[in-house]
Amino acid sequence: MFNAGPALRVSIGDQRYLLEHYDSLLVDEAVALVIQDSPGARLARITLVPL
């Protein structure tokens, strides 16, 4: 996950993260991702596939 906006609070299971501007988070398994109260947030999901 890549954050190009203001700070974004996310939770994956019981782990919590604060992504600042231009921070990224690599998630390498199927999990539930929760974005906590971020009005105006715009998101994009990117999937990397080995060639």
PyMOL Python script that loads the backbone (N, CA, C, O; Angstrom):
from pymol import cmd

cmd.read_pdbstr("""\
ATOM      1  N   MET A   1       0.850  -1.149   0.000  1.00  0.00           N
ATOM      2  CA  MET A   1       0.000   0.000   0.000  1.00  0.00           C
ATOM      3  C   MET A   1       0.903   1.220   0.000  1.00  0.00           C
ATOM      4  O   MET A   1       1.909   1.254   0.708  1.00  0.00           O
ATOM      5  N   PHE A   2       0.547   2.220  -0.790  1.00  0.00           N
ATOM      6  CA  PHE A   2       1.340   3.443  -0.901  1.00  0.00           C
ATOM      7  C   PHE A   2       0.446   4.625  -0.557  1.00  0.00           C
ATOM      8  O   PHE A   2      -0.653   4.753  -1.097  1.00  0.00           O
ATOM      9  N   ASN A   3       0.910   5.482   0.331  1.00  0.00           N
ATOM     10  CA  ASN A   3       0.131   6.643   0.747  1.00  0.00           C
ATOM     11  C   ASN A   3       0.734   7.907   0.143  1.00  0.00           C
ATOM     12  O   ASN A   3       1.835   8.312   0.516  1.00  0.00           O
ATOM     13  N   ALA A   4       0.018   8.530  -0.786  1.00  0.00           N
ATOM     14  CA  ALA A   4       0.487   9.767  -1.396  1.00  0.00           C
ATOM     15  C   ALA A   4      -0.234  10.985  -0.825  1.00  0.00           C
ATOM     16  O   ALA A   4      -0.027  12.104  -1.293  1.00  0.00           O
ATOM     17  N   GLY A   5      -1.070  10.775   0.175  1.00  0.00           N
ATOM     18  CA  GLY A   5      -1.827  11.875   0.766  1.00  0.00           C
ATOM     19  C   GLY A   5      -1.359  12.179   2.171  1.00  0.00           C
ATOM     20  O   GLY A   5      -0.227  11.859   2.534  1.00  0.00           O
ATOM     21  N   PRO A   6      -2.220  12.796   2.967  1.00  0.00           N
ATOM     22  CA  PRO A   6      -1.877  13.079   4.359  1.00  0.00           C
ATOM     23  C   PRO A   6      -1.782  11.783   5.164  1.00  0.00           C
ATOM     24  O   PRO A   6      -2.042  10.703   4.633  1.00  0.00           O
ATOM     25  N   ALA A   7      -1.417  11.884   6.422  1.00  0.00           N
ATOM     26  CA  ALA A   7      -1.249  10.704   7.282  1.00  0.00           C
ATOM     27  C   ALA A   7      -2.489   9.815   7.243  1.00  0.00           C
ATOM     28  O   ALA A   7      -3.620  10.300   7.220  1.00  0.00           O
ATOM     29  N   LEU A   8      -2.251   8.510   7.238  1.00  0.00           N
ATOM     30  CA  LEU A   8      -3.318   7.530   7.110  1.00  0.00           C
ATOM     31  C   LEU A   8      -3.109   6.447   8.160  1.00  0.00           C
ATOM     32  O   LEU A   8      -2.042   5.836   8.215  1.00  0.00           O
ATOM     33  N   ARG A   9      -4.116   6.206   8.993  1.00  0.00           N
ATOM     34  CA  ARG A   9      -4.037   5.152  10.007  1.00  0.00           C
ATOM     35  C   ARG A   9      -4.683   3.892   9.449  1.00  0.00           C
ATOM     36  O   ARG A   9      -5.828   3.914   8.998  1.00  0.00           O
ATOM     37  N   VAL A  10      -3.932   2.789   9.486  1.00  0.00           N
ATOM     38  CA  VAL A  10      -4.452   1.520   8.989  1.00  0.00           C
ATOM     39  C   VAL A  10      -4.226   0.428  10.024  1.00  0.00           C
ATOM     40  O   VAL A  10      -3.294   0.497  10.825  1.00  0.00           O
ATOM     41  N   SER A  11      -5.084  -0.571   9.996  1.00  0.00           N
ATOM     42  CA  SER A  11      -4.955  -1.743  10.862  1.00  0.00           C
ATOM     43  C   SER A  11      -4.992  -2.987   9.999  1.00  0.00           C
ATOM     44  O   SER A  11      -5.782  -3.091   9.060  1.00  0.00           O
ATOM     45  N   ILE A  12      -4.122  -3.932  10.335  1.00  0.00           N
ATOM     46  CA  ILE A  12      -4.121  -5.250   9.713  1.00  0.00           C
ATOM     47  C   ILE A  12      -4.123  -6.235  10.867  1.00  0.00           C
ATOM     48  O   ILE A  12      -3.116  -6.407  11.553  1.00  0.00           O
ATOM     49  N   GLY A  13      -5.267  -6.880  11.076  1.00  0.00           N
ATOM     50  CA  GLY A  13      -5.407  -7.734  12.262  1.00  0.00           C
ATOM     51  C   GLY A  13      -5.257  -6.886  13.513  1.00  0.00           C
ATOM     52  O   GLY A  13      -5.949  -5.879  13.665  1.00  0.00           O
ATOM     53  N   ASP A  14      -4.355  -7.283  14.417  1.00  0.00           N
ATOM     54  CA  ASP A  14      -4.146  -6.502  15.645  1.00  0.00           C
ATOM     55  C   ASP A  14      -2.967  -5.535  15.526  1.00  0.00           C
ATOM     56  O   ASP A  14      -2.604  -4.887  16.507  1.00  0.00           O
ATOM     57  N   GLN A  15      -2.368  -5.431  14.345  1.00  0.00           N
ATOM     58  CA  GLN A  15      -1.253  -4.506  14.115  1.00  0.00           C
ATOM     59  C   GLN A  15      -1.790  -3.183  13.576  1.00  0.00           C
ATOM     60  O   GLN A  15      -2.644  -3.166  12.690  1.00  0.00           O
ATOM     61  N   ARG A  16      -1.286  -2.078  14.118  1.00  0.00           N
ATOM     62  CA  ARG A  16      -1.708  -0.751  13.659  1.00  0.00           C
ATOM     63  C   ARG A  16      -0.513   0.011  13.119  1.00  0.00           C
ATOM     64  O   ARG A  16       0.598  -0.095  13.638  1.00  0.00           O
ATOM     65  N   TYR A  17      -0.758   0.780  12.069  1.00  0.00           N
ATOM     66  CA  TYR A  17       0.307   1.526  11.410  1.00  0.00           C
ATOM     67  C   TYR A  17      -0.165   2.945  11.129  1.00  0.00           C
ATOM     68  O   TYR A  17      -1.354   3.189  10.924  1.00  0.00           O
ATOM     69  N   LEU A  18       0.779   3.871  11.122  1.00  0.00           N
ATOM     70  CA  LEU A  18       0.509   5.240  10.701  1.00  0.00           C
ATOM     71  C   LEU A  18       1.386   5.495   9.484  1.00  0.00           C
ATOM     72  O   LEU A  18       2.610   5.571   9.596  1.00  0.00           O
ATOM     73  N   LEU A  19       0.761   5.625   8.333  1.00  0.00           N
ATOM     74  CA  LEU A  19       1.500   5.900   7.105  1.00  0.00           C
ATOM     75  C   LEU A  19       1.515   7.404   6.879  1.00  0.00           C
ATOM     76  O   LEU A  19       0.466   8.025   6.701  1.00  0.00           O
ATOM     77  N   GLU A  20       2.693   7.978   6.887  1.00  0.00           N
ATOM     78  CA  GLU A  20       2.842   9.402   6.601  1.00  0.00           C
ATOM     79  C   GLU A  20       2.877   9.591   5.082  1.00  0.00           C
ATOM     80  O   GLU A  20       2.802   8.623   4.326  1.00  0.00           O
ATOM     81  N   HIS A  21       2.991  10.834   4.653  1.00  0.00           N
ATOM     82  CA  HIS A  21       3.034  11.170   3.226  1.00  0.00           C
ATOM     83  C   HIS A  21       4.172  10.411   2.545  1.00  0.00           C
ATOM     84  O   HIS A  21       5.320  10.497   2.982  1.00  0.00           O
ATOM     85  N   TYR A  22       3.868   9.679   1.491  1.00  0.00           N
ATOM     86  CA  TYR A  22       4.791   8.868   0.690  1.00  0.00           C
ATOM     87  C   TYR A  22       5.332   7.637   1.413  1.00  0.00           C
ATOM     88  O   TYR A  22       6.337   7.076   0.973  1.00  0.00           O
ATOM     89  N   ASP A  23       4.714   7.201   2.490  1.00  0.00           N
ATOM     90  CA  ASP A  23       5.083   5.932   3.123  1.00  0.00           C
ATOM     91  C   ASP A  23       4.414   4.787   2.377  1.00  0.00           C
ATOM     92  O   ASP A  23       3.414   4.979   1.685  1.00  0.00           O
ATOM     93  N   SER A  24       4.980   3.597   2.526  1.00  0.00           N
ATOM     94  CA  SER A  24       4.368   2.421   1.915  1.00  0.00           C
ATOM     95  C   SER A  24       4.354   1.278   2.915  1.00  0.00           C
ATOM     96  O   SER A  24       5.110   1.272   3.886  1.00  0.00           O
ATOM     97  N   LEU A  25       3.490   0.321   2.666  1.00  0.00           N
ATOM     98  CA  LEU A  25       3.335  -0.847   3.529  1.00  0.00           C
ATOM     99  C   LEU A  25       3.144  -2.050   2.620  1.00  0.00           C
ATOM    100  O   LEU A  25       2.227  -2.073   1.799  1.00  0.00           O
ATOM    101  N   LEU A  26       4.010  -3.052   2.764  1.00  0.00           N
ATOM    102  CA  LEU A  26       3.920  -4.262   1.954  1.00  0.00           C
ATOM    103  C   LEU A  26       3.177  -5.325   2.740  1.00  0.00           C
ATOM    104  O   LEU A  26       3.562  -5.667   3.858  1.00  0.00           O
ATOM    105  N   VAL A  27       2.113  -5.845   2.153  1.00  0.00           N
ATOM    106  CA  VAL A  27       1.316  -6.910   2.770  1.00  0.00           C
ATOM    107  C   VAL A  27       1.429  -8.113   1.844  1.00  0.00           C
ATOM    108  O   VAL A  27       1.001  -8.055   0.691  1.00  0.00           O
ATOM    109  N   ASP A  28       2.007  -9.208   2.345  1.00  0.00           N
ATOM    110  CA  ASP A  28       2.287 -10.348   1.468  1.00  0.00           C
ATOM    111  C   ASP A  28       1.368 -11.543   1.683  1.00  0.00           C
ATOM    112  O   ASP A  28       1.733 -12.675   1.364  1.00  0.00           O
ATOM    113  N   GLU A  29       0.180 -11.297   2.221  1.00  0.00           N
ATOM    114  CA  GLU A  29      -0.802 -12.368   2.380  1.00  0.00           C
ATOM    115  C   GLU A  29      -2.200 -11.766   2.328  1.00  0.00           C
ATOM    116  O   GLU A  29      -2.367 -10.552   2.453  1.00  0.00           O
ATOM    117  N   ALA A  30      -3.193 -12.615   2.146  1.00  0.00           N
ATOM    118  CA  ALA A  30      -4.578 -12.139   2.105  1.00  0.00           C
ATOM    119  C   ALA A  30      -5.028 -11.818   3.529  1.00  0.00           C
ATOM    120  O   ALA A  30      -5.118 -12.711   4.372  1.00  0.00           O
ATOM    121  N   VAL A  31      -5.307 -10.561   3.793  1.00  0.00           N
ATOM    122  CA  VAL A  31      -5.730 -10.109   5.120  1.00  0.00           C
ATOM    123  C   VAL A  31      -6.796  -9.027   4.966  1.00  0.00           C
ATOM    124  O   VAL A  31      -6.990  -8.471   3.885  1.00  0.00           O
ATOM    125  N   ALA A  32      -7.475  -8.745   6.065  1.00  0.00           N
ATOM    126  CA  ALA A  32      -8.426  -7.631   6.088  1.00  0.00           C
ATOM    127  C   ALA A  32      -7.658  -6.371   6.472  1.00  0.00           C
ATOM    128  O   ALA A  32      -6.967  -6.336   7.491  1.00  0.00           O
ATOM    129  N   LEU A  33      -7.786  -5.361   5.662  1.00  0.00           N
ATOM    130  CA  LEU A  33      -7.122  -4.084   5.895  1.00  0.00           C
ATOM    131  C   LEU A  33      -8.194  -3.070   6.265  1.00  0.00           C
ATOM    132  O   LEU A  33      -9.164  -2.903   5.526  1.00  0.00           O
ATOM    133  N   VAL A  34      -8.036  -2.393   7.391  1.00  0.00           N
ATOM    134  CA  VAL A  34      -9.013  -1.405   7.842  1.00  0.00           C
ATOM    135  C   VAL A  34      -8.352  -0.035   7.827  1.00  0.00           C
ATOM    136  O   VAL A  34      -7.282   0.155   8.405  1.00  0.00           O
ATOM    137  N   ILE A  35      -8.992   0.910   7.166  1.00  0.00           N
ATOM    138  CA  ILE A  35      -8.510   2.287   7.151  1.00  0.00           C
ATOM    139  C   ILE A  35      -9.367   3.065   8.120  1.00  0.00           C
ATOM    140  O   ILE A  35     -10.588   3.130   7.975  1.00  0.00           O
ATOM    141  N   GLN A  36      -8.719   3.658   9.117  1.00  0.00           N
ATOM    142  CA  GLN A  36      -9.439   4.293  10.213  1.00  0.00           C
ATOM    143  C   GLN A  36      -9.720   5.759   9.925  1.00  0.00           C
ATOM    144  O   GLN A  36      -8.795   6.548   9.732  1.00  0.00           O
ATOM    145  N   ASP A  37     -10.985   6.118   9.898  1.00  0.00           N
ATOM    146  CA  ASP A  37     -11.465   7.497   9.835  1.00  0.00           C
ATOM    147  C   ASP A  37     -10.538   8.458   9.095  1.00  0.00           C
ATOM    148  O   ASP A  37      -9.874   9.290   9.712  1.00  0.00           O
ATOM    149  N   SER A  38     -10.500   8.340   7.792  1.00  0.00           N
ATOM    150  CA  SER A  38      -9.662   9.215   6.972  1.00  0.00           C
ATOM    151  C   SER A  38     -10.520   9.895   5.915  1.00  0.00           C
ATOM    152  O   SER A  38     -10.548   9.460   4.763  1.00  0.00           O
ATOM    153  N   PRO A  39     -11.228  10.973   6.303  1.00  0.00           N
ATOM    154  CA  PRO A  39     -12.100  11.653   5.350  1.00  0.00           C
ATOM    155  C   PRO A  39     -11.306  12.161   4.145  1.00  0.00           C
ATOM    156  O   PRO A  39     -10.219  12.719   4.295  1.00  0.00           O
ATOM    157  N   GLY A  40     -11.851  11.963   2.984  1.00  0.00           N
ATOM    158  CA  GLY A  40     -11.211  12.454   1.770  1.00  0.00           C
ATOM    159  C   GLY A  40     -10.072  11.582   1.263  1.00  0.00           C
ATOM    160  O   GLY A  40      -9.416  11.945   0.287  1.00  0.00           O
ATOM    161  N   ALA A  41      -9.822  10.445   1.899  1.00  0.00           N
ATOM    162  CA  ALA A  41      -8.731   9.568   1.453  1.00  0.00           C
ATOM    163  C   ALA A  41      -9.072   8.962   0.101  1.00  0.00           C
ATOM    164  O   ALA A  41     -10.213   8.570  -0.145  1.00  0.00           O
ATOM    165  N   ARG A  42      -8.079   8.887  -0.772  1.00  0.00           N
ATOM    166  CA  ARG A  42      -8.224   8.226  -2.067  1.00  0.00           C
ATOM    167  C   ARG A  42      -7.229   7.079  -2.095  1.00  0.00           C
ATOM    168  O   ARG A  42      -6.053   7.261  -1.782  1.00  0.00           O
ATOM    169  N   LEU A  43      -7.698   5.910  -2.465  1.00  0.00           N
ATOM    170  CA  LEU A  43      -6.870   4.712  -2.379  1.00  0.00           C
ATOM    171  C   LEU A  43      -6.749   4.015  -3.719  1.00  0.00           C
ATOM    172  O   LEU A  43      -7.639   4.096  -4.566  1.00  0.00           O
ATOM    173  N   ALA A  44      -5.629   3.330  -3.893  1.00  0.00           N
ATOM    174  CA  ALA A  44      -5.427   2.466  -5.053  1.00  0.00           C
ATOM    175  C   ALA A  44      -4.730   1.207  -4.570  1.00  0.00           C
ATOM    176  O   ALA A  44      -3.818   1.267  -3.745  1.00  0.00           O
ATOM    177  N   ARG A  45      -5.161   0.077  -5.085  1.00  0.00           N
ATOM    178  CA  ARG A  45      -4.512  -1.185  -4.744  1.00  0.00           C
ATOM    179  C   ARG A  45      -3.608  -1.573  -5.905  1.00  0.00           C
ATOM    180  O   ARG A  45      -4.007  -1.510  -7.067  1.00  0.00           O
ATOM    181  N   ILE A  46      -2.388  -1.975  -5.577  1.00  0.00           N
ATOM    182  CA  ILE A  46      -1.432  -2.400  -6.588  1.00  0.00           C
ATOM    183  C   ILE A  46      -1.041  -3.831  -6.276  1.00  0.00           C
ATOM    184  O   ILE A  46      -0.662  -4.143  -5.147  1.00  0.00           O
ATOM    185  N   THR A  47      -1.130  -4.699  -7.267  1.00  0.00           N
ATOM    186  CA  THR A  47      -0.736  -6.092  -7.090  1.00  0.00           C
ATOM    187  C   THR A  47       0.500  -6.359  -7.936  1.00  0.00           C
ATOM    188  O   THR A  47       0.496  -6.118  -9.143  1.00  0.00           O
ATOM    189  N   LEU A  48       1.566  -6.862  -7.298  1.00  0.00           N
ATOM    190  CA  LEU A  48       2.793  -7.202  -8.008  1.00  0.00           C
ATOM    191  C   LEU A  48       2.751  -8.679  -8.366  1.00  0.00           C
ATOM    192  O   LEU A  48       2.508  -9.526  -7.506  1.00  0.00           O
ATOM    193  N   VAL A  49       2.985  -8.983  -9.620  1.00  0.00           N
ATOM    194  CA  VAL A  49       2.945 -10.359 -10.101  1.00  0.00           C
ATOM    195  C   VAL A  49       4.311 -10.695 -10.693  1.00  0.00           C
ATOM    196  O   VAL A  49       4.803  -9.964 -11.552  1.00  0.00           O
ATOM    197  N   PRO A  50       4.941 -11.808 -10.243  1.00  0.00           N
ATOM    198  CA  PRO A  50       6.245 -12.168 -10.813  1.00  0.00           C
ATOM    199  C   PRO A  50       6.113 -12.494 -12.307  1.00  0.00           C
ATOM    200  O   PRO A  50       5.136 -13.110 -12.732  1.00  0.00           O
ATOM    201  N   LEU A  51       7.086 -12.080 -13.077  1.00  0.00           N
ATOM    202  CA  LEU A  51       7.069 -12.340 -14.527  1.00  0.00           C
ATOM    203  C   LEU A  51       7.911 -13.542 -14.867  1.00  0.00           C
ATOM    204  O   LEU A  51       8.016 -13.911 -16.037  1.00  0.00           O
TER     205      LEU A  51
END
""", "prot")
cmd.dss("prot")
cmd.show_as("cartoon", "prot")
cmd.util.cbc("prot")
cmd.orient("prot")
